[in-house]
Amino acid sequence: MSAFTIPAEVVRMNLDAGGEAGRTWLEALPGMVAELRERWSLRLGPPLEGGCVAYVAPAAAADGTAAVLKVSLVDDQTRNEPDALALWGGDGAVRLLDADPAMGALLLERLVPGTPLSDHPDRNEANSLACGLLLRRLWRPLPERHPFPLVRDLVLGWAEELPAEFERCGQPFELALVEEAVALCRDLADPAEPAVLANRDFHLRNVLAAQREPWLAIDPKPLAGERAFDTGHLLRTLLPDRLGPADAHRLVGLLAAELDLEPERVRAWAFLRSVDDALWMLTVGRDRAGIEWDLDCARTLASRAPFSCPT
């Protein structure tokens, strides 16, 4: 059997973001994968490249079923992934075959061909597919008792954490961006509508081509919150490399129109996610060049000019 390997970016991310917990998880990972392989009678292929958080490998079950083994460090973002997949039940998302939540282990259906929606040759059609066929289906009402953390609690925590991180990092950019982010945290903590199953990591690379359905979502980071929360990260991934206010206005309007959302709410979530991500990257020691993208997004989206849907 070939030597056990972990993709370099998975090692880097877990050491940077997880610290000692990440180091401990990386050391335990070979043993966990061996245990899961034995328990679920899997034949595993080499790990898949392209991700940065979880160990992901193609698998074949004893009955020949094509699957994927995914093992993640259990934290606030990954803990409820199996709960979200179970709630969706394969409707618009990858199907959950088995799970060991304590180990952060998921056995998932394998999506073939698995091409990400970000590779679609028509970006406007890709955006419409992501919004109309997926997000609208994945925004499920939640039962009264559910395990998902609240977006409200997340942003109220950010209201306290962002200024503290800004000071710890030596005030690395304009104070006005942090001040606006804190104000938005307090505004956005008051939801505009009843909570649904939201996802803090929905973007075109987390939508894959499949055979059971043309496109299926993967890799949820679920919370309970308003629908517009999901557009915060999605919008940032759609912005072009060379940013300008016109691009931001167009995409805010596009998402708001496709999803029947308030444009200002879409802008606010994308701005807030940009400021938080910039400070997070500084906190884990990422180089300044990588952080400039988040700051450019924040500066572009910080405009107080009203955002409106296209006519």
C-alpha positions in Angstrom: 0.0 0.0 0.0 1.3 3.5 -0.9 2.4 5.9 1.8 -0.3 8.0 3.3 -0.1 11.6 2.0 -2.0 14.8 2.9 -2.3 17.6 0.3 0.1 20.5 1.1 -2.7 23.1 1.2 -4.7 21.0 3.7 -1.6 20.8 5.9 -1.0 24.6 5.6 -4.6 25.6 6.3 -5.0 23.4 9.4 -1.7 24.6 10.9 -2.4 28.2 10.2 -6.1 28.3 11.2 -6.2 25.4 13.7 -3.0 26.0 15.6 -2.2 23.2 18.1 -5.6 21.6 17.4 -4.8 21.5 13.7 -1.4 20.0 14.4 -3.0 17.3 16.6 -5.6 16.5 14.0 -3.0 16.2 11.2 -1.0 13.7 13.3 -4.2 11.7 14.1 -5.5 11.8 10.5 -3.7 8.6 9.1 -5.0 6.5 11.9 -8.6 7.9 11.5 -8.6 7.2 7.8 -7.3 3.7 8.4 -10.1 3.1 11.0 -12.8 4.5 8.7 -11.5 2.5 5.7 -11.8 -0.7 7.8 -15.2 0.1 9.3 -16.9 1.1 6.1 -15.0 -1.5 4.0 -13.6 1.1 1.6 -11.0 1.0 -1.1 -9.4 4.4 -1.2 -7.6 6.2 -4.0 -5.0 9.0 -3.6 -6.4 12.2 -1.9 -8.0 14.8 -4.2 -6.2 18.1 -4.7 -7.9 21.5 -4.9 -9.4 21.7 -1.4 -7.7 23.3 1.6 -9.7 22.3 4.8 -10.6 18.6 4.6 -8.9 15.4 3.6 -10.9 14.1 0.7 -10.3 10.8 -1.2 -12.3 8.8 -3.8 -13.6 5.6 -2.4 -15.3 2.4 -3.5 -17.5 0.5 -1.1 -17.6 -3.3 -0.8 -20.6 -3.4 -3.1 -18.9 -1.3 -5.7 -20.7 1.9 -4.9 -18.6 4.9 -5.9 -18.1 7.3 -3.0 -15.9 10.0 -1.4 -14.4 9.9 2.0 -14.1 13.3 3.6 -12.5 13.9 7.0 -12.4 17.4 8.6 -11.1 18.9 11.9 -14.3 19.3 13.9 -14.9 23.0 14.7 -17.7 25.5 14.6 -17.8 25.6 10.8 -17.6 21.8 10.1 -19.5 20.4 13.1 -23.0 20.6 11.5 -22.2 19.6 7.9 -23.7 16.1 8.3 -26.9 17.7 9.8 -27.3 20.0 6.8 -26.7 17.2 4.3 -29.2 15.0 6.1 -31.8 17.8 6.1 -31.4 18.3 2.3 -31.6 14.6 1.8 -29.8 14.7 -1.6 -32.3 17.3 -2.9 -30.0 19.9 -4.6 -27.0 18.7 -2.7 -24.6 15.7 -2.5 -26.1 12.7 -0.8 -24.8 11.7 2.6 -24.2 7.9 2.8 -22.8 7.6 6.3 -21.1 9.7 8.9 -19.1 9.7 12.1 -19.7 13.2 13.5 -17.2 12.8 16.4 -14.4 12.1 13.9 -15.6 14.7 11.4 -16.0 11.9 8.9 -18.5 11.8 6.0 -19.0 9.2 3.4 -20.6 10.9 0.4 -21.9 9.9 -3.0 -19.3 10.6 -5.7 -20.4 13.2 -8.2 -19.4 12.5 -11.8 -17.9 14.2 -13.8 -17.5 16.5 -10.8 -16.7 19.7 -12.8 -17.3 22.8 -10.8 -19.9 25.3 -11.9 -17.1 28.0 -11.9 -15.8 26.3 -15.1 -19.1 26.9 -17.0 -18.4 28.8 -20.2 -21.3 31.2 -19.7 -20.8 33.0 -16.4 -24.3 34.6 -16.5 -25.9 31.2 -16.9 -23.7 29.8 -14.2 -24.9 32.5 -11.8 -28.5 31.9 -12.7 -28.1 28.2 -12.2 -26.5 28.7 -8.8 -29.3 31.1 -7.7 -32.4 29.7 -9.2 -31.8 26.0 -9.2 -29.8 25.6 -6.0 -30.0 28.4 -3.5 -33.8 28.7 -3.7 -34.0 24.9 -3.1 -31.5 24.8 -0.4 -33.0 27.5 1.8 -35.1 25.1 3.9 -37.3 26.1 6.7 -35.9 24.9 10.0 -37.7 22.8 12.7 -38.2 24.5 16.0 -35.4 22.3 17.5 -32.4 22.3 15.2 -28.6 22.0 15.9 -27.4 24.9 13.7 -25.7 28.0 15.2 -27.4 31.3 14.6 -26.1 33.9 12.2 -27.3 36.5 14.8 -24.8 35.1 17.3 -22.1 35.0 14.7 -22.3 38.7 13.8 -22.8 39.9 17.4 -19.5 38.1 18.1 -17.9 39.8 15.1 -19.0 43.2 16.5 -16.7 42.6 19.5 -14.0 40.6 17.8 -13.3 42.7 14.7 -12.1 45.9 16.6 -10.0 43.7 18.9 -8.4 41.9 15.9 -7.8 45.2 14.1 -5.9 46.5 17.1 -3.9 43.3 17.6 -2.9 43.4 13.9 -1.6 47.0 14.3 -4.4 48.8 12.6 -3.4 47.5 9.2 -5.9 49.4 7.1 -8.5 52.1 7.3 -10.4 52.3 10.6 -13.5 53.4 8.7 -13.9 49.9 7.2 -13.9 48.3 10.7 -16.3 51.0 12.0 -18.8 50.3 9.2 -18.4 46.6 9.7 -19.2 46.9 13.4 -22.3 49.0 12.7 -23.5 46.5 10.1 -23.0 43.6 12.5 -25.5 45.3 14.9 -27.9 46.0 12.0 -27.7 42.6 10.5 -28.1 40.8 13.8 -31.8 41.8 13.4 -32.9 39.4 10.7 -35.0 40.7 7.8 -37.1 37.5 7.7 -37.5 34.1 9.3 -34.4 31.9 9.5 -33.6 29.3 6.9 -30.8 26.8 6.6 -28.0 29.2 5.5 -24.5 28.4 4.2 -21.5 30.6 4.8 -19.5 28.9 2.0 -21.8 28.8 -1.0 -20.0 29.6 -4.2 -19.6 28.3 -7.8 -16.7 26.0 -7.0 -18.8 24.2 -4.4 -21.4 23.3 -7.0 -20.4 20.2 -9.1 -21.7 18.6 -12.2 -23.3 15.2 -11.5 -25.4 12.5 -13.2 -28.2 12.2 -10.7 -28.9 15.9 -11.3 -27.1 18.3 -13.5 -25.6 20.3 -10.6 -25.4 19.5 -6.9 -24.0 21.6 -4.0 -21.2 20.3 -1.7 -19.3 21.4 1.4 -21.9 23.3 3.4 -20.9 25.4 6.4 -24.4 25.7 7.8 -26.1 28.2 10.1 -29.6 29.4 10.8 -30.2 32.8 9.3 -31.6 35.0 6.7 -31.3 34.2 3.0 -29.2 37.2 2.1 -26.4 35.9 4.3 -25.5 33.3 1.7 -24.9 36.0 -0.9 -22.0 37.5 1.1 -19.3 35.0 0.1 -20.9 34.2 -3.3 -20.8 37.8 -4.4 -17.2 38.1 -3.5 -16.2 35.1 -5.6 -18.1 36.5 -8.6 -16.2 39.9 -8.6 -13.6 40.3 -11.3 -9.9 40.6 -10.6 -9.9 44.3 -11.4 -12.6 45.7 -9.2 -14.7 48.7 -9.8 -18.0 50.2 -8.4 -19.8 49.3 -11.7 -19.0 45.6 -11.3 -20.1 45.6 -7.7 -23.4 47.4 -8.5 -24.1 45.0 -11.4 -23.5 41.9 -9.3 -25.4 43.1 -6.3 -28.3 43.9 -8.5 -28.1 40.6 -10.3 -28.1 38.5 -7.1 -30.9 40.6 -5.5 -33.1 40.2 -8.6 -32.4 36.5 -9.0 -33.2 35.8 -5.4 -35.8 38.4 -4.6 -33.6 40.1 -1.9 -33.0 43.7 -0.9 -29.9 44.9 -2.7 -28.6 46.8 0.3 -28.8 43.6 2.3 -26.7 41.8 -0.3 -24.1 44.6 -0.4 -23.9 44.7 3.4 -23.2 41.0 3.8 -20.5 41.0 1.1 -18.8 44.0 2.7 -18.9 42.5 6.1 -17.5 39.1 4.9 -14.7 41.0 3.2 -13.6 42.9 6.3 -13.8 39.8 8.4 -11.8 37.7 5.9 -9.1 40.3 5.6 -8.6 40.4 9.4 -8.8 36.6 9.7 -6.0 36.2 7.0 -3.9 38.7 8.9 -4.5 36.9 12.2 -3.3 33.5 10.7 -0.2 35.1 9.2 -1.1 35.2 5.5 1.0 37.5 3.3 -0.2 41.0 2.5 -0.6 40.3 -1.2 -3.3 37.7 -0.5 -5.2 40.1 1.8 -5.3 43.0 -0.7 -8.1 41.2 -2.6 -10.4 41.2 0.5 -9.5 44.8 1.2 -10.3 45.8 -2.4 -13.7 44.1 -2.1 -14.4 45.9 1.2 -13.4 49.3 -0.2 -15.5 48.7 -3.4 -18.5 47.5 -1.4 -18.2 50.2 1.3 -19.9 52.8 -1.0 -22.9 54.4 0.6 -24.4 55.0 -2.9 -27.7 53.1 -3.0 -27.6 49.6 -4.6 -30.6 48.8 -6.8 -31.8 45.9 -8.9 -31.2 46.2 -12.7 -34.2 47.3 -14.7 
